[in-house]
Amino acid sequence: MQEDEPLLTIEDLAKRYRVTVGAVYVWNSKKTGPRYLRAGRRVHYRLSDVLTWETQRLTSGGKS
């Protein structure tokens, strides 16, 4: 991780995907969302991990 890499909060992630904060908590509990860092009660997401997670979910629009 780069020292100056942007970190996103749960609220930032929810806003990015237009979902509720609760949905992000569900992703975390089911381990289906992007990797995250936990510092006490706070959760942060490295932008690079979010971008990797997005890339892994790209589809071809239903075409093979």
PQR file with spaces between the fields and no chain letter, atoms N, CA, C, O and H, PARSE charges and radii, in Angstrom:
ATOM       1  N    MET     1       0.841   -1.178    0.000 -0.4000 1.5000
ATOM       2  CA   MET     1       0.000    0.000    0.000 -0.0000 2.0000
ATOM       3  C    MET     1       0.880    1.232    0.000  0.5500 1.7000
ATOM       4  O    MET     1       1.837    1.327    0.767 -0.5500 1.4000
ATOM       5  N    GLN     2       0.552    2.159   -0.853 -0.4000 1.5000
ATOM       6  CA   GLN     2       1.272    3.417   -0.873 -0.0000 2.0000
ATOM       7  C    GLN     2       0.871    4.235    0.345  0.5500 1.7000
ATOM       8  O    GLN     2      -0.284    4.207    0.770 -0.5500 1.4000
ATOM       9  H    GLN     2      -0.226    2.082   -1.477  0.4000 1.0000
ATOM      10  N    GLU     3       1.821    4.955    0.898 -0.4000 1.5000
ATOM      11  CA   GLU     3       1.558    5.733    2.100 -0.0000 2.0000
ATOM      12  C    GLU     3       0.470    6.774    1.901  0.5500 1.7000
ATOM      13  O    GLU     3      -0.287    7.058    2.830 -0.5500 1.4000
ATOM      14  H    GLU     3       2.759    4.978    0.553  0.4000 1.0000
ATOM      15  N    ASP     4       0.376    7.346    0.715 -0.4000 1.5000
ATOM      16  CA   ASP     4      -0.596    8.407    0.463 -0.0000 2.0000
ATOM      17  C    ASP     4      -1.826    7.917   -0.306  0.5500 1.7000
ATOM      18  O    ASP     4      -2.576    8.719   -0.863 -0.5500 1.4000
ATOM      19  H    ASP     4       0.991    7.115   -0.040  0.4000 1.0000
ATOM      20  N    GLU     5      -2.027    6.608   -0.331 -0.4000 1.5000
ATOM      21  CA   GLU     5      -3.169    6.060   -1.069 -0.0000 2.0000
ATOM      22  C    GLU     5      -4.480    6.489   -0.401  0.5500 1.7000
ATOM      23  O    GLU     5      -4.613    6.409    0.820 -0.5500 1.4000
ATOM      24  H    GLU     5      -1.418    5.956    0.122  0.4000 1.0000
ATOM      25  N    PRO     6      -5.439    6.940   -1.201 -0.5600 1.5000
ATOM      26  CA   PRO     6      -6.726    7.366   -0.632  0.2800 2.0000
ATOM      27  C    PRO     6      -7.455    6.204    0.046  0.5500 1.7000
ATOM      28  O    PRO     6      -7.449    5.076   -0.446 -0.5500 1.4000
ATOM      29  N    LEU     7      -8.077    6.503    1.179 -0.4000 1.5000
ATOM      30  CA   LEU     7      -8.902    5.542    1.884 -0.0000 2.0000
ATOM      31  C    LEU     7     -10.343    6.018    1.834  0.5500 1.7000
ATOM      32  O    LEU     7     -10.625    7.206    1.993 -0.5500 1.4000
ATOM      33  H    LEU     7      -8.082    7.420    1.579  0.4000 1.0000
ATOM      34  N    LEU     8     -11.247    5.081    1.612 -0.4000 1.5000
ATOM      35  CA   LEU     8     -12.671    5.390    1.579 -0.0000 2.0000
ATOM      36  C    LEU     8     -13.324    4.873    2.854  0.5500 1.7000
ATOM      37  O    LEU     8     -12.915    3.844    3.391 -0.5500 1.4000
ATOM      38  H    LEU     8     -11.018    4.116    1.483  0.4000 1.0000
ATOM      39  N    THR     9     -14.324    5.576    3.332 -0.4000 1.5000
ATOM      40  CA   THR     9     -15.111    5.115    4.468 -0.0000 2.0000
ATOM      41  C    THR     9     -16.259    4.247    3.960  0.5500 1.7000
ATOM      42  O    THR     9     -16.490    4.143    2.755 -0.5500 1.4000
ATOM      43  H    THR     9     -14.656    6.412    2.896  0.4000 1.0000
ATOM      44  N    ILE    10     -16.964    3.634    4.885 -0.4000 1.5000
ATOM      45  CA   ILE    10     -18.153    2.862    4.511 -0.0000 2.0000
ATOM      46  C    ILE    10     -19.149    3.777    3.811  0.5500 1.7000
ATOM      47  O    ILE    10     -19.774    3.388    2.824 -0.5500 1.4000
ATOM      48  H    ILE    10     -16.776    3.718    5.864  0.4000 1.0000
ATOM      49  N    GLU    11     -19.294    4.995    4.328 -0.4000 1.5000
ATOM      50  CA   GLU    11     -20.222    5.948    3.714 -0.0000 2.0000
ATOM      51  C    GLU    11     -19.799    6.309    2.293  0.5500 1.7000
ATOM      52  O    GLU    11     -20.637    6.426    1.399 -0.5500 1.4000
ATOM      53  H    GLU    11     -18.787    5.311    5.130  0.4000 1.0000
ATOM      54  N    ASP    12     -18.487    6.485    2.092 -0.4000 1.5000
ATOM      55  CA   ASP    12     -17.971    6.774    0.747 -0.0000 2.0000
ATOM      56  C    ASP    12     -18.294    5.633   -0.212  0.5500 1.7000
ATOM      57  O    ASP    12     -18.719    5.861   -1.345 -0.5500 1.4000
ATOM      58  H    ASP    12     -17.806    6.390    2.818  0.4000 1.0000
ATOM      59  N    LEU    13     -18.087    4.408    0.253 -0.4000 1.5000
ATOM      60  CA   LEU    13     -18.330    3.240   -0.604 -0.0000 2.0000
ATOM      61  C    LEU    13     -19.818    3.122   -0.936  0.5500 1.7000
ATOM      62  O    LEU    13     -20.186    2.843   -2.077 -0.5500 1.4000
ATOM      63  H    LEU    13     -17.741    4.223    1.173  0.4000 1.0000
ATOM      64  N    ALA    14     -20.660    3.334    0.059 -0.4000 1.5000
ATOM      65  CA   ALA    14     -22.102    3.263   -0.173 -0.0000 2.0000
ATOM      66  C    ALA    14     -22.529    4.319   -1.191  0.5500 1.7000
ATOM      67  O    ALA    14     -23.340    4.044   -2.075 -0.5500 1.4000
ATOM      68  H    ALA    14     -20.361    3.561    0.986  0.4000 1.0000
ATOM      69  N    LYS    15     -21.989    5.505   -1.065 -0.4000 1.5000
ATOM      70  CA   LYS    15     -22.320    6.587   -1.995 -0.0000 2.0000
ATOM      71  C    LYS    15     -21.823    6.256   -3.401  0.5500 1.7000
ATOM      72  O    LYS    15     -22.512    6.532   -4.383 -0.5500 1.4000
ATOM      73  H    LYS    15     -21.329    5.729   -0.347  0.4000 1.0000
ATOM      74  N    ARG    16     -20.635    5.667   -3.501 -0.4000 1.5000
ATOM      75  CA   ARG    16     -20.046    5.320   -4.807 -0.0000 2.0000
ATOM      76  C    ARG    16     -20.947    4.364   -5.583  0.5500 1.7000
ATOM      77  O    ARG    16     -21.084    4.485   -6.800 -0.5500 1.4000
ATOM      78  H    ARG    16     -20.076    5.443   -2.703  0.4000 1.0000
ATOM      79  N    TYR    17     -21.559    3.414   -4.876 -0.4000 1.5000
ATOM      80  CA   TYR    17     -22.380    2.396   -5.536 -0.0000 2.0000
ATOM      81  C    TYR    17     -23.874    2.639   -5.394  0.5500 1.7000
ATOM      82  O    TYR    17     -24.692    1.825   -5.824 -0.5500 1.4000
ATOM      83  H    TYR    17     -21.447    3.315   -3.887  0.4000 1.0000
ATOM      84  N    ARG    18     -24.222    3.773   -4.782 -0.4000 1.5000
ATOM      85  CA   ARG    18     -25.636    4.134   -4.591 -0.0000 2.0000
ATOM      86  C    ARG    18     -26.410    3.032   -3.869  0.5500 1.7000
ATOM      87  O    ARG    18     -27.499    2.636   -4.284 -0.5500 1.4000
ATOM      88  H    ARG    18     -23.558    4.434   -4.432  0.4000 1.0000
ATOM      89  N    VAL    19     -25.817    2.552   -2.779 -0.4000 1.5000
ATOM      90  CA   VAL    19     -26.461    1.563   -1.920 -0.0000 2.0000
ATOM      91  C    VAL    19     -26.466    2.112   -0.498  0.5500 1.7000
ATOM      92  O    VAL    19     -25.826    3.124   -0.215 -0.5500 1.4000
ATOM      93  H    VAL    19     -24.932    2.873   -2.442  0.4000 1.0000
ATOM      94  N    THR    20     -27.181    1.447    0.383 -0.4000 1.5000
ATOM      95  CA   THR    20     -27.208    1.882    1.773 -0.0000 2.0000
ATOM      96  C    THR    20     -25.930    1.442    2.495  0.5500 1.7000
ATOM      97  O    THR    20     -25.231    0.522    2.072 -0.5500 1.4000
ATOM      98  H    THR    20     -27.701    0.624    0.153  0.4000 1.0000
ATOM      99  N    VAL    21     -25.662    2.132    3.585 -0.4000 1.5000
ATOM     100  CA   VAL    21     -24.531    1.739    4.430 -0.0000 2.0000
ATOM     101  C    VAL    21     -24.765    0.314    4.937  0.5500 1.7000
ATOM     102  O    VAL    21     -23.821   -0.465    5.066 -0.5500 1.4000
ATOM     103  H    VAL    21     -26.230    2.880    3.928  0.4000 1.0000
ATOM     104  N    GLY    22     -26.011   -0.019    5.220 -0.4000 1.5000
ATOM     105  CA   GLY    22     -26.343   -1.370    5.657 -0.0000 2.0000
ATOM     106  C    GLY    22     -25.951   -2.427    4.643  0.5500 1.7000
ATOM     107  O    GLY    22     -25.504   -3.513    5.011 -0.5500 1.4000
ATOM     108  H    GLY    22     -26.778    0.614    5.116  0.4000 1.0000
ATOM     109  N    ALA    23     -26.119   -2.112    3.363 -0.4000 1.5000
ATOM     110  CA   ALA    23     -25.731   -3.063    2.309 -0.0000 2.0000
ATOM     111  C    ALA    23     -24.229   -3.309    2.342  0.5500 1.7000
ATOM     112  O    ALA    23     -23.779   -4.437    2.136 -0.5500 1.4000
ATOM     113  H    ALA    23     -26.482   -1.230    3.064  0.4000 1.0000
ATOM     114  N    VAL    24     -23.457   -2.270    2.597 -0.4000 1.5000
ATOM     115  CA   VAL    24     -21.996   -2.422    2.669 -0.0000 2.0000
ATOM     116  C    VAL    24     -21.624   -3.291    3.873  0.5500 1.7000
ATOM     117  O    VAL    24     -20.723   -4.125    3.783 -0.5500 1.4000
ATOM     118  H    VAL    24     -23.823   -1.354    2.764  0.4000 1.0000
ATOM     119  N    TYR    25     -22.315   -3.098    4.995 -0.4000 1.5000
ATOM     120  CA   TYR    25     -22.067   -3.954    6.160 -0.0000 2.0000
ATOM     121  C    TYR    25     -22.368   -5.418    5.834  0.5500 1.7000
ATOM     122  O    TYR    25     -21.654   -6.315    6.284 -0.5500 1.4000
ATOM     123  H    TYR    25     -23.047   -2.420    5.069  0.4000 1.0000
ATOM     124  N    VAL    26     -23.416   -5.657    5.060 -0.4000 1.5000
ATOM     125  CA   VAL    26     -23.742   -7.030    4.652 -0.0000 2.0000
ATOM     126  C    VAL    26     -22.623   -7.590    3.786  0.5500 1.7000
ATOM     127  O    VAL    26     -22.210   -8.735    3.972 -0.5500 1.4000
ATOM     128  H    VAL    26     -23.996   -4.928    4.695  0.4000 1.0000
ATOM     129  N    TRP    27     -22.122   -6.783    2.828 -0.4000 1.5000
ATOM     130  CA   TRP    27     -21.000   -7.238    1.998 -0.0000 2.0000
ATOM     131  C    TRP    27     -19.826   -7.641    2.883  0.5500 1.7000
ATOM     132  O    TRP    27     -19.195   -8.675    2.660 -0.5500 1.4000
ATOM     133  H    TRP    27     -22.458   -5.854    2.677  0.4000 1.0000
ATOM     134  N    ASN    28     -19.539   -6.819    3.885 -0.4000 1.5000
ATOM     135  CA   ASN    28     -18.412   -7.118    4.776 -0.0000 2.0000
ATOM     136  C    ASN    28     -18.643   -8.418    5.535  0.5500 1.7000
ATOM     137  O    ASN    28     -17.743   -9.253    5.627 -0.5500 1.4000
ATOM     138  H    ASN    28     -20.052   -5.980    4.066  0.4000 1.0000
ATOM     139  N    SER    29     -19.836   -8.590    6.073 -0.4000 1.5000
ATOM     140  CA   SER    29     -20.104   -9.785    6.873 -0.0000 2.0000
ATOM     141  C    SER    29     -20.094  -11.054    6.021  0.5500 1.7000
ATOM     142  O    SER    29     -19.719  -12.124    6.500 -0.5500 1.4000
ATOM     143  H    SER    29     -20.566   -7.911    5.997  0.4000 1.0000
ATOM     144  N    LYS    30     -20.504  -10.931    4.761 -0.4000 1.5000
ATOM     145  CA   LYS    30     -20.514  -12.090    3.851 -0.0000 2.0000
ATOM     146  C    LYS    30     -19.210  -12.231    3.065  0.5500 1.7000
ATOM     147  O    LYS    30     -19.028  -13.180    2.303 -0.5500 1.4000
ATOM     148  H    LYS    30     -20.809  -10.061    4.372  0.4000 1.0000
ATOM     149  N    LYS    31     -18.303  -11.264    3.268 -0.4000 1.5000
ATOM     150  CA   LYS    31     -17.013  -11.247    2.558 -0.0000 2.0000
ATOM     151  C    LYS    31     -17.198  -11.227    1.044  0.5500 1.7000
ATOM     152  O    LYS    31     -16.468  -11.890    0.308 -0.5500 1.4000
ATOM     153  H    LYS    31     -18.450  -10.493    3.887  0.4000 1.0000
ATOM     154  N    THR    32     -18.193  -10.449    0.587 -0.4000 1.5000
ATOM     155  CA   THR    32     -18.438  -10.327   -0.846 -0.0000 2.0000
ATOM     156  C    THR    32     -18.041   -8.952   -1.378  0.5500 1.7000
ATOM     157  O    THR    32     -18.052   -8.731   -2.589 -0.5500 1.4000
ATOM     158  H    THR    32     -18.786   -9.910    1.185  0.4000 1.0000
ATOM     159  N    GLY    33     -17.695   -8.037   -0.493 -0.4000 1.5000
ATOM     160  CA   GLY    33     -17.300   -6.686   -0.908 -0.0000 2.0000
ATOM     161  C    GLY    33     -15.797   -6.586   -1.068  0.5500 1.7000
ATOM     162  O    GLY    33     -15.086   -7.588   -0.986 -0.5500 1.4000
ATOM     163  H    GLY    33     -17.686   -8.217    0.491  0.4000 1.0000
ATOM     164  N    PRO    34     -15.317   -5.375   -1.299 -0.5600 1.5000
ATOM     165  CA   PRO    34     -13.879   -5.179   -1.424  0.2800 2.0000
ATOM     166  C    PRO    34     -13.163   -5.418   -0.098  0.5500 1.7000
ATOM     167  O    PRO    34     -13.759   -5.310    0.974 -0.5500 1.4000
ATOM     168  N    ARG    35     -11.887   -5.741   -0.188 -0.4000 1.5000
ATOM     169  CA   ARG    35     -11.084   -5.894    1.026 -0.0000 2.0000
ATOM     170  C    ARG    35     -11.115   -4.598    1.815  0.5500 1.7000
ATOM     171  O    ARG    35     -11.234   -3.516    1.242 -0.5500 1.4000
ATOM     172  H    ARG    35     -11.403   -5.828   -1.059  0.4000 1.0000
ATOM     173  N    TYR    36     -11.007   -4.713    3.131 -0.4000 1.5000
ATOM     174  CA   TYR    36     -11.044   -3.513    3.956 -0.0000 2.0000
ATOM     175  C    TYR    36     -10.043   -3.601    5.098  0.5500 1.7000
ATOM     176  O    TYR    36      -9.543   -4.671    5.445 -0.5500 1.4000
ATOM     177  H    TYR    36     -10.910   -5.593    3.597  0.4000 1.0000
ATOM     178  N    LEU    37      -9.775   -2.444    5.660 -0.4000 1.5000
ATOM     179  CA   LEU    37      -8.876   -2.325    6.801 -0.0000 2.0000
ATOM     180  C    LEU    37      -9.722   -1.983    8.014  0.5500 1.7000
ATOM     181  O    LEU    37     -10.613   -1.137    7.931 -0.5500 1.4000
ATOM     182  H    LEU    37     -10.180   -1.574    5.377  0.4000 1.0000
ATOM     183  N    ARG    38      -9.456   -2.623    9.125 -0.4000 1.5000
ATOM     184  CA   ARG    38     -10.191   -2.313   10.350 -0.0000 2.0000
ATOM     185  C    ARG    38      -9.206   -1.734   11.360  0.5500 1.7000
ATOM     186  O    ARG    38      -8.154   -2.310   11.636 -0.5500 1.4000
ATOM     187  H    ARG    38      -8.732   -3.309    9.192  0.4000 1.0000
ATOM     188  N    ALA    39      -9.579   -0.580   11.900 -0.4000 1.5000
ATOM     189  CA   ALA    39      -8.810    0.057   12.968 -0.0000 2.0000
ATOM     190  C    ALA    39      -9.788    0.313   14.103  0.5500 1.7000
ATOM     191  O    ALA    39     -10.513    1.307   14.092 -0.5500 1.4000
ATOM     192  H    ALA    39     -10.434   -0.112   11.676  0.4000 1.0000
ATOM     193  N    GLY    40      -9.809   -0.571   15.069 -0.4000 1.5000
ATOM     194  CA   GLY    40     -10.810   -0.481   16.125 -0.0000 2.0000
ATOM     195  C    GLY    40     -12.178   -0.745   15.535  0.5500 1.7000
ATOM     196  O    GLY    40     -12.416   -1.800   14.947 -0.5500 1.4000
ATOM     197  H    GLY    40      -9.220   -1.379   15.078  0.4000 1.0000
ATOM     198  N    ARG    41     -13.078    0.214   15.692 -0.4000 1.5000
ATOM     199  CA   ARG    41     -14.418    0.074   15.121 -0.0000 2.0000
ATOM     200  C    ARG    41     -14.522    0.652   13.721  0.5500 1.7000
ATOM     201  O    ARG    41     -15.527    0.456   13.038 -0.5500 1.4000
ATOM     202  H    ARG    41     -12.884    1.071   16.170  0.4000 1.0000
ATOM     203  N    ARG    42     -13.518    1.345   13.302 -0.4000 1.5000
ATOM     204  CA   ARG    42     -13.558    2.008   11.992 -0.0000 2.0000
ATOM     205  C    ARG    42     -13.112    1.064   10.888  0.5500 1.7000
ATOM     206  O    ARG    42     -12.191    0.264   11.055 -0.5500 1.4000
ATOM     207  H    ARG    42     -12.701    1.505   13.857  0.4000 1.0000
ATOM     208  N    VAL    43     -13.792    1.182    9.758 -0.4000 1.5000
ATOM     209  CA   VAL    43     -13.462    0.385    8.577 -0.0000 2.0000
ATOM     210  C    VAL    43     -13.139    1.342    7.448  0.5500 1.7000
ATOM     211  O    VAL    43     -13.860    2.312    7.215 -0.5500 1.4000
ATOM     212  H    VAL    43     -14.540    1.832    9.622  0.4000 1.0000
ATOM     213  N    HIS    44     -12.044    1.061    6.746 -0.4000 1.5000
ATOM     214  CA   HIS    44     -11.650    1.865    5.589 -0.0000 2.0000
ATOM     215  C    HIS    44     -11.298    0.936    4.438  0.5500 1.7000
ATOM     216  O    HIS    44     -10.899   -0.212    4.634 -0.5500 1.4000
ATOM     217  H    HIS    44     -11.458    0.273    6.935  0.4000 1.0000
ATOM     218  N    TYR    45     -11.455    1.464    3.242 -0.4000 1.5000
ATOM     219  CA   TYR    45     -11.178    0.710    2.019 -0.0000 2.0000
ATOM     220  C    TYR    45     -10.094    1.436    1.249  0.5500 1.7000
ATOM     221  O    TYR    45     -10.195    2.639    1.011 -0.5500 1.4000
ATOM     222  H    TYR    45     -11.779    2.397    3.083  0.4000 1.0000
ATOM     223  N    ARG    46      -9.050    0.705    0.854 -0.4000 1.5000
ATOM     224  CA   ARG    46      -8.041    1.312   -0.020 -0.0000 2.0000
ATOM     225  C    ARG    46      -8.653    1.449   -1.405  0.5500 1.7000
ATOM     226  O    ARG    46      -9.323    0.536   -1.888 -0.5500 1.4000
ATOM     227  H    ARG    46      -8.968   -0.273    1.047  0.4000 1.0000
ATOM     228  N    LEU    47      -8.424    2.573   -2.033 -0.4000 1.5000
ATOM     229  CA   LEU    47      -8.972    2.800   -3.367 -0.0000 2.0000
ATOM     230  C    LEU    47      -8.509    1.706   -4.324  0.5500 1.7000
ATOM     231  O    LEU    47      -9.290    1.260   -5.165 -0.5500 1.4000
ATOM     232  H    LEU    47      -7.880    3.315   -1.641  0.4000 1.0000
ATOM     233  N    SER    48      -7.269    1.270   -4.218 -0.4000 1.5000
ATOM     234  CA   SER    48      -6.764    0.220   -5.118 -0.0000 2.0000
ATOM     235  C    SER    48      -7.545   -1.081   -4.943  0.5500 1.7000
ATOM     236  O    SER    48      -7.796   -1.781   -5.924 -0.5500 1.4000
ATOM     237  H    SER    48      -6.634    1.633   -3.535  0.4000 1.0000
ATOM     238  N    ASP    49      -7.933   -1.417   -3.712 -0.4000 1.5000
ATOM     239  CA   ASP    49      -8.726   -2.629   -3.482 -0.0000 2.0000
ATOM     240  C    ASP    49     -10.128   -2.485   -4.047  0.5500 1.7000
ATOM     241  O    ASP    49     -10.687   -3.444   -4.578 -0.5500 1.4000
ATOM     242  H    ASP    49      -7.729   -0.848   -2.915  0.4000 1.0000
ATOM     243  N    VAL    50     -10.697   -1.294   -3.938 -0.4000 1.5000
ATOM     244  CA   VAL    50     -12.023   -1.047   -4.501 -0.0000 2.0000
ATOM     245  C    VAL    50     -11.978   -1.181   -6.025  0.5500 1.7000
ATOM     246  O    VAL    50     -12.864   -1.792   -6.622 -0.5500 1.4000
ATOM     247  H    VAL    50     -10.242   -0.514   -3.507  0.4000 1.0000
ATOM     248  N    LEU    51     -10.961   -0.617   -6.643 -0.4000 1.5000
ATOM     249  CA   LEU    51     -10.835   -0.691   -8.106 -0.0000 2.0000
ATOM     250  C    LEU    51     -10.615   -2.127   -8.563  0.5500 1.7000
ATOM     251  O    LEU    51     -11.157   -2.538   -9.588 -0.5500 1.4000
ATOM     252  H    LEU    51     -10.242   -0.120   -6.158  0.4000 1.0000
ATOM     253  N    THR    52      -9.830   -2.890   -7.819 -0.4000 1.5000
ATOM     254  CA   THR    52      -9.616   -4.307   -8.147 -0.0000 2.0000
ATOM     255  C    THR    52     -10.927   -5.076   -8.048  0.5500 1.7000
ATOM     256  O    THR    52     -11.239   -5.888   -8.920 -0.5500 1.4000
ATOM     257  H    THR    52      -9.389   -2.556   -6.986  0.4000 1.0000
ATOM     258  N    TRP    53     -11.697   -4.825   -6.991 -0.4000 1.5000
ATOM     259  CA   TRP    53     -12.994   -5.472   -6.792 -0.0000 2.0000
ATOM     260  C    TRP    53     -13.931   -5.142   -7.943  0.5500 1.7000
ATOM     261  O    TRP    53     -14.647   -6.014   -8.435 -0.5500 1.4000
ATOM     262  H    TRP    53     -11.443   -4.166   -6.283  0.4000 1.0000
ATOM     263  N    GLU    54     -13.928   -3.891   -8.370 -0.4000 1.5000
ATOM     264  CA   GLU    54     -14.761   -3.488   -9.513 -0.0000 2.0000
ATOM     265  C    GLU    54     -14.352   -4.239  -10.771  0.5500 1.7000
ATOM     266  O    GLU    54     -15.204   -4.763  -11.489 -0.5500 1.4000
ATOM     267  H    GLU    54     -13.346   -3.182   -7.970  0.4000 1.0000
ATOM     268  N    THR    55     -13.075   -4.292  -11.038 -0.4000 1.5000
ATOM     269  CA   THR    55     -12.563   -4.959  -12.237 -0.0000 2.0000
ATOM     270  C    THR    55     -12.948   -6.433  -12.256  0.5500 1.7000
ATOM     271  O    THR    55     -13.288   -6.971  -13.309 -0.5500 1.4000
ATOM     272  H    THR    55     -12.383   -3.867  -10.455  0.4000 1.0000
ATOM     273  N    GLN    56     -12.896   -7.083  -11.107 -0.4000 1.5000
ATOM     274  CA   GLN    56     -13.251   -8.497  -11.017 -0.0000 2.0000
ATOM     275  C    GLN    56     -14.731   -8.733  -11.313  0.5500 1.7000
ATOM     276  O    GLN    56     -15.121   -9.858  -11.626 -0.5500 1.4000
ATOM     277  H    GLN    56     -12.619   -6.646  -10.252  0.4000 1.0000
ATOM     278  N    ARG    57     -15.547   -7.709  -11.220 -0.4000 1.5000
ATOM     279  CA   ARG    57     -16.972   -7.857  -11.445 -0.0000 2.0000
ATOM     280  C    ARG    57     -17.433   -7.381  -12.808  0.5500 1.7000
ATOM     281  O    ARG    57     -18.630   -7.388  -13.093 -0.5500 1.4000
ATOM     282  H    ARG    57     -15.230   -6.796  -10.965  0.4000 1.0000
ATOM     283  N    LEU    58     -16.515   -6.975  -13.641 -0.4000 1.5000
ATOM     284  CA   LEU    58     -16.883   -6.562  -15.001 -0.0000 2.0000
ATOM     285  C    LEU    58     -17.428   -7.755  -15.766  0.5500 1.7000
ATOM     286  O    LEU    58     -16.886   -8.857  -15.683 -0.5500 1.4000
ATOM     287  H    LEU    58     -15.542   -6.969  -13.409  0.4000 1.0000
ATOM     288  N    THR    59     -18.488   -7.532  -16.503 -0.4000 1.5000
ATOM     289  CA   THR    59     -19.058   -8.599  -17.326 -0.0000 2.0000
ATOM     290  C    THR    59     -19.052   -8.160  -18.780  0.5500 1.7000
ATOM     291  O    THR    59     -18.797   -6.997  -19.091 -0.5500 1.4000
ATOM     292  H    THR    59     -18.928   -6.637  -16.571  0.4000 1.0000
ATOM     293  N    SER    60     -19.327   -9.083  -19.643 -0.4000 1.5000
ATOM     294  CA   SER    60     -19.351   -8.771  -21.067 -0.0000 2.0000
ATOM     295  C    SER    60     -20.748   -8.370  -21.518  0.5500 1.7000
ATOM     296  O    SER    60     -21.018   -8.346  -22.719 -0.5500 1.4000
ATOM     297  H    SER    60     -19.534  -10.028  -19.390  0.4000 1.0000
ATOM     298  N    GLY    61     -21.628   -8.061  -20.602 -0.4000 1.5000
ATOM     299  CA   GLY    61     -22.986   -7.640  -20.956 -0.0000 2.0000
ATOM     300  C    GLY    61     -23.861   -8.783  -21.427  0.5500 1.7000
ATOM     301  O    GLY    61     -24.794   -8.570  -22.202 -0.5500 1.4000
ATOM     302  H    GLY    61     -21.409   -8.081  -19.627  0.4000 1.0000
ATOM     303  N    GLY    62     -23.575   -9.995  -20.972 -0.4000 1.5000
ATOM     304  CA   GLY    62     -24.408  -11.140  -21.309 -0.0000 2.0000
ATOM     305  C    GLY    62     -23.974  -11.869  -22.563  0.5500 1.7000
ATOM     306  O    GLY    62     -24.546  -12.906  -22.897 -0.5500 1.4000
ATOM     307  H    GLY    62     -22.817  -10.168  -20.343  0.4000 1.0000
ATOM     308  N    LYS    63     -22.970  -11.350  -23.271 -0.4000 1.5000
ATOM     309  CA   LYS    63     -22.492  -12.038  -24.475 -0.0000 2.0000
ATOM     310  C    LYS    63     -21.295  -12.903  -24.143  0.5500 1.7000
ATOM     311  O    LYS    63     -20.471  -12.537  -23.306 -0.5500 1.4000
ATOM     312  H    LYS    63     -22.505  -10.507  -23.000  0.4000 1.0000
ATOM     313  N    SER    64     -21.198  -14.023  -24.782 -0.4000 1.5000
ATOM     314  CA   SER    64     -20.102  -14.959  -24.546 -0.0000 2.0000
ATOM     315  C    SER    64     -18.906  -14.632  -25.390  0.5500 1.7000
ATOM     316  O    SER    64     -17.890  -15.323  -25.315 -0.5500 1.4000
ATOM     317  H    SER    64     -21.868  -14.320  -25.463  0.4000 1.0000
